[in-house]
């Protein structure tokens, strides 16, 4: 599966994060190592069990356009 990544070089370091999996980010000395670290982070996040107890509710929220356009 493919995920969108934002990557850039800053002061000799490559930094990046996955737009589709918030919380997956990395910093490495080379672009190749960064991409590998992001892939490992995505794999680990997707393998993480997120327990829901009986009193938990999963829901969707509506974010008004005016909030997104600020």
Buried (B, 14 or more C-beta within 10 A) or exposed (E): EEEEBEBEEEEEEBBBBBEEBEEBBBEBEEEEEBBEBBBEBBEEBEEEEEEEEEEEEEEEEEEEEEEEEE
